[in-house]
Amino acid sequence: MISGLFDMRLYLGGYLDFYNPESGGWLEIELDQPTKLSEVLEKLGIPLGDVQLFVLNGDLVEIGETMVSGQDEVKLFPAVGGGQE
């Protein structure tokens, strides 16, 4: 997709960059109209079950009916595990 002034920026944190290894973590998504974030992820082939945190313009959001549009910045992060019990 061609980058433009009204593109949504999408960051794939952690191992989520697997879904677009050439992006360096960031994607530019051209949106003609407000779109459900879940639909954007579906089109990109990113399973919702792989994403634990959804951040829209710096605010933590629930995926549910969240809408995104041009100039939005979305960051996605997987669940993080590890440490001692």
Contacts in CASP RR format, 6 or more apart in sequence:
PFRMAT RR
TARGET T0000
AUTHOR 0000-0000-0000
METHOD contacts of the structure
MODEL  1
MISGLFDMRLYLGGYLDFYNPESGGWLEIELDQPTKLSEVLEKLGIPLGD
VQLFVLNGDLVEIGETMVSGQDEVKLFPAVGGGQE
1 7 0 8 1.000
1 28 0 8 1.000
1 29 0 8 1.000
1 30 0 8 1.000
2 30 0 8 1.000
3 28 0 8 1.000
4 28 0 8 1.000
4 30 0 8 1.000
5 71 0 8 1.000
6 30 0 8 1.000
6 31 0 8 1.000
6 70 0 8 1.000
6 71 0 8 1.000
7 28 0 8 1.000
7 29 0 8 1.000
7 30 0 8 1.000
7 31 0 8 1.000
7 70 0 8 1.000
7 71 0 8 1.000
8 28 0 8 1.000
8 29 0 8 1.000
8 30 0 8 1.000
8 31 0 8 1.000
8 40 0 8 1.000
8 68 0 8 1.000
8 69 0 8 1.000
8 70 0 8 1.000
8 71 0 8 1.000
8 72 0 8 1.000
8 73 0 8 1.000
8 74 0 8 1.000
9 26 0 8 1.000
9 27 0 8 1.000
9 28 0 8 1.000
9 29 0 8 1.000
9 72 0 8 1.000
9 73 0 8 1.000
9 74 0 8 1.000
10 26 0 8 1.000
10 27 0 8 1.000
10 28 0 8 1.000
10 29 0 8 1.000
10 40 0 8 1.000
10 44 0 8 1.000
10 74 0 8 1.000
10 75 0 8 1.000
10 76 0 8 1.000
11 25 0 8 1.000
11 26 0 8 1.000
11 27 0 8 1.000
11 73 0 8 1.000
11 74 0 8 1.000
11 75 0 8 1.000
11 76 0 8 1.000
12 19 0 8 1.000
12 20 0 8 1.000
12 23 0 8 1.000
12 25 0 8 1.000
12 26 0 8 1.000
12 27 0 8 1.000
12 46 0 8 1.000
12 76 0 8 1.000
13 25 0 8 1.000
13 75 0 8 1.000
13 76 0 8 1.000
13 77 0 8 1.000
13 78 0 8 1.000
14 77 0 8 1.000
14 78 0 8 1.000
15 78 0 8 1.000
16 25 0 8 1.000
16 46 0 8 1.000
16 50 0 8 1.000
16 51 0 8 1.000
16 76 0 8 1.000
16 77 0 8 1.000
16 78 0 8 1.000
17 23 0 8 1.000
17 24 0 8 1.000
17 25 0 8 1.000
19 44 0 8 1.000
19 45 0 8 1.000
19 46 0 8 1.000
20 27 0 8 1.000
20 44 0 8 1.000
27 44 0 8 1.000
29 40 0 8 1.000
29 44 0 8 1.000
31 40 0 8 1.000
31 68 0 8 1.000
31 69 0 8 1.000
31 70 0 8 1.000
33 69 0 8 1.000
34 67 0 8 1.000
34 68 0 8 1.000
34 69 0 8 1.000
35 67 0 8 1.000
35 68 0 8 1.000
35 69 0 8 1.000
36 64 0 8 1.000
36 65 0 8 1.000
36 66 0 8 1.000
36 67 0 8 1.000
36 68 0 8 1.000
37 54 0 8 1.000
37 56 0 8 1.000
37 61 0 8 1.000
37 63 0 8 1.000
37 64 0 8 1.000
37 66 0 8 1.000
37 67 0 8 1.000
37 68 0 8 1.000
37 74 0 8 1.000
38 48 0 8 1.000
38 63 0 8 1.000
38 64 0 8 1.000
38 66 0 8 1.000
40 68 0 8 1.000
41 47 0 8 1.000
41 48 0 8 1.000
41 51 0 8 1.000
41 76 0 8 1.000
46 76 0 8 1.000
48 63 0 8 1.000
50 78 0 8 1.000
51 63 0 8 1.000
51 76 0 8 1.000
51 77 0 8 1.000
51 78 0 8 1.000
52 77 0 8 1.000
52 78 0 8 1.000
52 79 0 8 1.000
52 80 0 8 1.000
53 60 0 8 1.000
53 75 0 8 1.000
53 76 0 8 1.000
53 77 0 8 1.000
54 60 0 8 1.000
54 61 0 8 1.000
54 62 0 8 1.000
54 63 0 8 1.000
54 66 0 8 1.000
54 74 0 8 1.000
54 75 0 8 1.000
54 76 0 8 1.000
55 61 0 8 1.000
55 74 0 8 1.000
55 75 0 8 1.000
55 76 0 8 1.000
55 77 0 8 1.000
56 66 0 8 1.000
56 68 0 8 1.000
56 72 0 8 1.000
56 73 0 8 1.000
56 74 0 8 1.000
57 72 0 8 1.000
57 73 0 8 1.000
58 73 0 8 1.000
58 75 0 8 1.000
68 74 0 8 1.000
END
